[in-house]
Amino acid sequence: MMAPGRRSSTFTRLLRHGFTDPSAAERLLDGPELSLVRDDPFLLEALGATADPDLALHGLVRLLEAQPGPTTARRELLDTLIAAKPLRDRLLGVLGASAALADHLARHPRDWEALVMYEPRDLHPGVEEFERGLAEADDPVALRVAYRRCLLSIAARDVCGTTDVADTAAELADLATATLRAALRLAAAAAPDDAALCRLAVVAMGKCGGHELNYVSDVDVIFVAEPADGADEGKALRAATKLASHMMRVCSETTVEGSIWPVDANLRPEGRNGPLVRTLSSHLAYYQRWAKTWEFQALLKARPVAGDLELGAAYIDAVEPLVWQAAERENFVADVQKMRRRVVENIPVSEVERELKLGPGGLRDVEFAVQLLQLVHGRTDASLRSGTTLNALQALAAGGYVGRVDAVQLDDAYRFLRSMEHRIQLYRLRRTHLVPVAEEDQRRLGRSLGLRADPITELNREWKRHAAVVRRLHEKIFYRPLLDAVAQLAPGEARLSAKAARERLVALGYADPASALRHLEALASGVTRKAAIQRTLLPVLLGWFADSADPDAGLLNFRKVSDALGKTPWYLRLLRDEGAAAENLARVLSAGRLAPDLLLRAPEAVALLGDGDGGGDGGTGGGGSGGLQPRGRAQLEQEILAAVGRAESVEKAVTAVRGVRRRELFRTAAGDIVGSYGTEARPAEADQGALVDRVGAAVSDLTAATLAGTLRAVVRDGWGETLPTRFAVIAMGRFGGHELGYGSDADVLFVHEPRDGVDEREAAQAANRVVSEMRRLLQIPSADPPLLIDADLRPEGKSGPLVRTLNSYAAYYRRWSLGWESQALLRAEAVAGDEELGRRFIELIDPLRYPADGLGEDAVREIRRLKARMESERMPRGADPKLHTKLGPGGLSDVEWTVQLLQLRHGAAEPGLRTTRTREALAAAREAGLISEEDAATLDEAWVLATRVRNAVMLVRGRAGDTFPSESRELAAVGRYLGYGPGHVGELLDGYRRTARLARGVVDELFYGG
C-alpha cells in the first residue's frame, strides 16, 4: 500500500511525459480498454510525444470503446498499435491534435485502418488518389464520411512531419478539388436532364485555386457554362444554375455527419447580386468593362478544378491577359492604395492582437505584398504567374523583384503563421484565424509546433517574432529592390531593371518615376555610412510617402532635407534610432507644401519630430518643450523676450522672434498632420474639434507672443525701457477667438494712454511709430513667413487713425458706434502690451457687446440685413457657394453670426456667453437652453469641418483659401488630411455639402427666423 501523500511512479512518469492531468490519465490507463498494454513503455512514450497527451489518451480510449466486437477488434487495434510504430505515431498524433477527428474515429471506428500503412504514392497523394478515396460515396452523408477519412490521412502526415505546411495546404486543395468533382457528380446524377443541356466548369479561386487551402475554409469558386450542342442558351444556363446550386448544397448543408465546408461563389462578377452562372462571353464582357482591381487580383489564383475542364481552361485563357493588364488601368494606383489599407479597423478591438490572418504582421500582409508585385511585374515576366503565395515569392526573389534575404525571412514567417493557423483549425475543425487565449489551448498549439520546453512562452515569442518580421518587411519588399537597382552594390545579384523599377514606382503612386529614381540614386548610392543608413531608412519612408496623396513631393522634400542636413551627425541617427521621427517626417513631407516649406527654411527643426525634447542636437533655438505638442503662451513669451533681450539691434531682435514663430508654426503644423493622419503606433485623432482647438489656440498664442516680442524690441530700440505712452494690443476676429489658422492675418486694435506729464501729441506720435515699426519689421522679406497686421476693424475703418487713446475709443463708441462694431467687439481680447490698459479697454467695451437690455428688433434686423448683403456681395465670382467654407451656406460666417447674435441678445444675462471663442459660446448657449442639443451639435460639426478644410487647404497649397482645391492631387491631399482614403474625394465633397446643408437649416431657423 502506498504511503499517504506519496505519488505513484506512474503518476510521476505521466507528469514527465507531458500529461497535465496525471490522475485522470492514470485512471484511463488502469481501465479495461488498455489493460493489455498499460505497462508498455512505447505507448507512454508515444503519447508523450503528441501535442496533447491527455487528449490523445482520451481519444484512444474512446476509439477502443467504439470498436465492433470488443474483444477481437480491440485486440487487433492494440496489437497493431504496439507493433507498428508508424501507425502509433500517426494515430496518436492525430488524436493529440484534433478532438474533431477523434470524434470522427469514435463514430467510424474502422477508419483507423486508413493509417496502417502508406504506399509510396500515399506519401504525397494528389487529386487522383483522393478521387479514388471518394469514389464510392453515393450521397452527401457518405461523401462527408469519405472526406473525413481522407482528411485523417492528411492530418496524420502533417502532425508527424511527413509533409510540411506547403505540402499539407496543397493536399487540402487537392482533396477539395476531388470533393467538388464528387459533389458535382452527385448533382448531375440527381438531374441528368439538366446535366445533358449544358457544359459547366467550376473554377477554384482563393486559397483553393492557389493550391494552399486551410483545414477549414470557404472554398471560393466561379461557375462558367455553355450550352451543350444544340441546346438553347437560356435553358442551358438555368440547368447549369441548378447543377451549381445543388453542388454547393452537397458540400455546405449540415447532415448527421456535419458539413464539409461552405462553397462561396461571391467572387463572381457583381458578387452575390450577379447571376450564379454566366457564359464565357458574359464573364469576359464584365471583366473588360466593369471589373475592379481587386477582382483581377483575385483572378491571380483562378484554376479550373471540376466539371468541363476544357471550358475551364478556355475561361483562364480568356481572362489571363486582362489580369496582367490590370496595372495599366486608370485607377490602379488609387485601388492599390485602398487595398493596402489594412482591414484591422474591421476586426473587433478585443481580437486584433490575436488575428493571424488580418491583423498587423499577419498572413494577409504577405499575400497582398506578393500579389501586388505579381500584378506589377507579371505583365512582362511570366515566371511570376503562380497562384501559390510561396512559389510566387520564390520567383520574385529569383527575378530580383524582392531581396533574397527578405524573401527567405518572409517565407519562414509565412510558413510559421500558416502552421499556427492549420493547427488551430485542426483541433475542432472550425474556421478561425484567432490565436486561442486559454493556456491549455496555447500549450497544445505550442507543442504541436515542436515547442516542448516551455510551450506557451516559446509559442508567443516565436509568433510575435514572425509577425514583427512581416510588419517590418511587408512594406520594405516593395522598395528595397528599387534601392538595390540604383545603388548596385552587390555585383552578380539579380536586380530590377530600370523599366521594372519605373513600373513599380508608378504602381505605388509615384507620378514621375524617373525623377524618383534619380532622388533614390542620389540618396542611397555609394559606400559611405550615410548612404548605408539611407538604404536602411528609405524602404520604410517610401512606403509612407506612397500612403500620401503626393509621394513624389514627399521624396523630393526628403532629398532636400537630407541634402541640407546630410553632414549633421544627429540627423540620420535621429531618424534611425527614434521610433516616431522617421514616420512623422514622412507624413509631414508628403502632406502638402506648408510644413515642408517651413522645415526647409531651417531644416534643423526636424529634431522636433523625434521622441526627445526637440532641442539639443537640433539647435532649434531656445531648446524648449519637445515633440509636437504646442507650447503655451507664457513659455513662448519667455523664450521670445529673452531672445529680444540678447539681440544687438531691433532688426536682429525681430529676426529672432520670427525664427521662433517659424519653428513653432512648423511644430503646430507637423503635430496637426501627424494627428490627422495617425501613425502605425497611434491612430488618427478621432475628435476633430480637439484638433481644431489645438491648432487655433497654438497659432493664436504664437501670434500673441510674436506681437509681444516685437513690441518689446521696438520700444527698447526707440525709447529704452519705457514708452512715453501706455500701449496695448487688442486681438480681434479669429485672433481674439483663439481660432487663427495657418494663413490668418492678425486682426487687432491698438490703444494707448499718455503717461503722466507726457504731451498727448508726443504720446500719439510714439504710439503710431510703434505700430508702423511693428508692421514693417514683421513683413520684411526673409526666410521666415511674414505676419500681416490688420487693423481695419478699428473705429472708422481704414479712414480712422491706426491708434487711439482709451478716451477716444470711449467717445467714439458712446456717440458713433454701429451695430456691426458691437458684434466685432465680441471677439476682442487684450494680448500684448500694458496689461492694465488692456483690461480697462475690455471693461469699456463690455456694455457694448453685452448690452444690458439685449438687442432691440431694429438692431436684429440690421444685423440680418448686413449678413444677407455680405452673402450676396462678397462671394467670389465663379465660386461654388455650397463649397465655400467661409461665406457659403452652412459655412463659418453662418455659424459665427448665429452664435454672435445669441451673445448680443443674451450675453448680459448669461455669463457663459461672455467668451470670445465660438465653440465655447455655442456650448454655453446650449447649456442655457437657448439652442437645442441637436442644433448645437449640427452647428458645431459644420464649424469644425469648415475650419478643418481651411487648415487643410493652407497645409496642402501653402497659401490660404476658402474653397476646395480644383487640382486633383491637392484635393486628394485635403481628403487624406480629413480622413478620406484614396479614391474617396467624391465622398469628401458630398459629406461637406451635407454637413453644411444641415447647418444652414439651423441658421435659417435661429438667425433669420428666430
Sequence and secondary structure as in RCSB ss.txt:
>XXXX:A:sequence
MMAPGRRSSTFTRLLRHGFTDPSAAERLLDGPELSLVRDDPFLLEALGATADPDLALHGLVRLLEAQPGPTTARR
ELLDTLIAAKPLRDRLLGVLGASAALADHLARHPRDWEALVMYEPRDLHPGVEEFERGLAEADDPVALRVAYRRC
LLSIAARDVCGTTDVADTAAELADLATATLRAALRLAAAAAPDDAALCRLAVVAMGKCGGHELNYVSDVDVIFVA
EPADGADEGKALRAATKLASHMMRVCSETTVEGSIWPVDANLRPEGRNGPLVRTLSSHLAYYQRWAKTWEFQALL
KARPVAGDLELGAAYIDAVEPLVWQAAERENFVADVQKMRRRVVENIPVSEVERELKLGPGGLRDVEFAVQLLQL
VHGRTDASLRSGTTLNALQALAAGGYVGRVDAVQLDDAYRFLRSMEHRIQLYRLRRTHLVPVAEEDQRRLGRSLG
LRADPITELNREWKRHAAVVRRLHEKIFYRPLLDAVAQLAPGEARLSAKAARERLVALGYADPASALRHLEALAS
GVTRKAAIQRTLLPVLLGWFADSADPDAGLLNFRKVSDALGKTPWYLRLLRDEGAAAENLARVLSAGRLAPDLLL
RAPEAVALLGDGDGGGDGGTGGGGSGGLQPRGRAQLEQEILAAVGRAESVEKAVTAVRGVRRRELFRTAAGDIVG
SYGTEARPAEADQGALVDRVGAAVSDLTAATLAGTLRAVVRDGWGETLPTRFAVIAMGRFGGHELGYGSDADVLF
VHEPRDGVDEREAAQAANRVVSEMRRLLQIPSADPPLLIDADLRPEGKSGPLVRTLNSYAAYYRRWSLGWESQAL
LRAEAVAGDEELGRRFIELIDPLRYPADGLGEDAVREIRRLKARMESERMPRGADPKLHTKLGPGGLSDVEWTVQ
LLQLRHGAAEPGLRTTRTREALAAAREAGLISEEDAATLDEAWVLATRVRNAVMLVRGRAGDTFPSESRELAAVG
RYLGYGPGHVGELLDGYRRTARLARGVVDELFYGG
>XXXX:A:secstr
   TT   HHHHHHHHTT S HHHHHHHHTSGGGTTTTT HHHHHHHHTSS HHHHHHHHHHHHHH STHHHHHH
HHHHHHHH HHHHHHHHHHHHH HHHHHHHHHSGGGGGGGS   HHHHS  HHHHHHHHTT  SHHHHHHHHHHH
HHHHHHHHHTTSS HHHHHHHHHHHHHHHHHHHHHHHHHH HHHHHHEEEEEEE HHHHTT   SS  EEEEEEE
EE TT  HHHHHHHHHHHHHHHHHHHHS BTTB    EE TTSTTGGGS SEE HHHHHHHHHHT  HHHHHHHT
T EEEEE HHHHHHHHHHHHHHHTTGGGSTTHHHHHHHHHS SGGGS GGGGGGBSSSSTTSHHHHHHHHHHHHH
HHTTT GGG  SSHHHHHHHHHHTTSS HHHHHHHHHHHHHHHHHHHHHHHHHT    B   SHHHHHHHHHHTT
  SSHHHHHHHHHHHHHHHHHHHHHHHHHHHHHHHHH  STT     HHHHHHHHHHTT S HHHHHHHHHHHH 
SSSHHHHHHHHHHHHHHHHHHTSS HHHHHHHHHHHHHHHTT HHHHHHHHHSHHHHHHHHHHHTS SHHHHHHH
HSGGGGGGGSSS S GGG  SS  S TT    HHHHHHHHHHHHHH SSHHHHHHHHHHHHHHHHHHHHHHHHHH
HH  SSS   S HHHHHHHHHHHHHHHHHHHHHHHHHHHHHHHHTT  SEEEEEEE HHHHTT   TT  EEEEE
EEEE TT  HHHHHHHHHHHHHHHHHHTTS SSS    EE TTSTTGGGS SEEEHHHHHHHHHHT  HHHHHHH
TT EEEEE HHHHHHHHHHHHHHHS TT   HHHHHHHHHHHHHHHHHHS TT  GGGBTTTSTTSHHHHHHHHH
HHHHHHTTT GGG  S HHHHHHHHHHTTSS HHHHHHHHHHHHHHHHHHHHHHHHHSS  SB  SSHHHHHHHH
HHTT  TT HHHHHHHHHHHHHHHHHHHIIIII  
